Amino acid sequence: MQALYFDDLQVTGPFSAEPEIIEDFEEVSEWMVSPDDMSGSLSGGQSATGTFRIDKMQVYNGESSGRFGWNARGSSRRALYANLDDRPLTAVVSRSFIENARVQENSYIQARLPGQYIYITAVDTIEYFPSLDPGDKGFILVNLDRLLNVRNRQLSSTVYPNEVWLTLSEDAEKRAAAVSEVEGGQLGAREFYYRDTMLEKLQTDPLAGAGWGGMLTIAFLGVILVSSLGFIVYSYLSAQQRQLDFAILRTLGFSLRQIIGLVCFEQLFIIIVGMGLGTIIGERLSYIMMPFLQLTEQGVRVLPPFILTVNWGTIGMAYALLAVAFIITISLVIVFFSRVAIHKTLRMGDL
């Protein structure tokens, strides 16, 4: 058994003239020995042979020191960790990962990184996350600091993040300085993606912007025009064919106000039912047809998928325009029936 003693761990800095003691090793309960077999260690794994305990024989200052002992025949890689968090990593996982791994939410998952195993607890599930495709066997989201702490217990290798999201200043000089630091500093980034540039490119894409916008505008105006013309023609033909019917009602004692009420009820019933059914059917058709349009110009599936939203402001404008056309048409129909000569209409009916 070999041993190494620690006492009065000190640090010096630019703001202190004298060394400052950060650990006196009078108590070592917060220290933990790394596992002997680092290649198969789990988060919070214990060493089989290494120990770290209080020693009162070899003391530099105070009453005790820390004695780190290990078996000479064990692994050649040995380490101590302070305040080691040995709890499983809490993670947010994709639903596709849950299905592919055949695990349940809030269950313990043993995940294998290159040369290491760790425990993960899936505390929640999500469908999508920026820059990650749930179709590729799913994904796992964990706290970066805790993951690096567990992962870098591997004494043979050290890992670092390979992708960073930054919120930069609007000032051009500061943005250029930040990009230069990331590109030429210790990080050595090779590729940069600017969100504003990507969004601007999508907005200027004729297939995504002008084509759809123009087509929907023409379709919107066409629906309003055709609906208005159709209602006007229907009302005109219906009024001509029903002159005799309303003349008979007048002779039976119906007042002009009752005739107007009957016409308004009939027209409003047709309008409300038609617009209501059209809105419901149009929404259902949108849910059915939109999945077939979720493809890029290369035929690749769009991520994230389309989210169908209803622009009630535009629909309200369409309803308002149609309401104006309907009110004008109903008013003309009422004026037409009010001017019908009952005796002439009845004679025409006799013929």
HUJOGI-V35572 format. One record per run of one state. SS is the DSSP state (~ for helix, > for strand, _ for the rest). FROM is the first residue (numbers start at 1). LEN is the number of residues. If there is no record, write none. Layout:
ss:SS from:FROM len:LEN
ss:SS from:FROM len:LEN
This chain:
ss:_ from:1 len:1
ss:> from:2 len:5
ss:_ from:7 len:2
ss:> from:9 len:5
ss:_ from:14 len:2
ss:> from:16 len:8
ss:_ from:24 len:7
ss:> from:31 len:3
ss:_ from:34 len:4
ss:~ from:38 len:3
ss:_ from:41 len:10
ss:> from:51 len:5
ss:_ from:56 len:9
ss:> from:65 len:6
ss:_ from:71 len:9
ss:> from:80 len:3
ss:_ from:83 len:6
ss:> from:89 len:6
ss:~ from:95 len:7
ss:_ from:102 len:6
ss:> from:108 len:6
ss:_ from:114 len:2
ss:> from:116 len:11
ss:_ from:127 len:2
ss:> from:129 len:1
ss:_ from:130 len:2
ss:> from:132 len:1
ss:_ from:133 len:7
ss:> from:140 len:3
ss:_ from:143 len:1
ss:~ from:144 len:8
ss:_ from:152 len:20
ss:~ from:172 len:13
ss:_ from:185 len:10
ss:~ from:195 len:10
ss:_ from:205 len:5
ss:~ from:210 len:32
ss:_ from:242 len:1
ss:~ from:243 len:9
ss:_ from:252 len:4
ss:~ from:256 len:38
ss:_ from:294 len:1
ss:> from:295 len:1
ss:_ from:296 len:5
ss:> from:301 len:1
ss:_ from:302 len:10
ss:~ from:312 len:27
ss:_ from:339 len:3
ss:~ from:342 len:9
ss:_ from:351 len:1
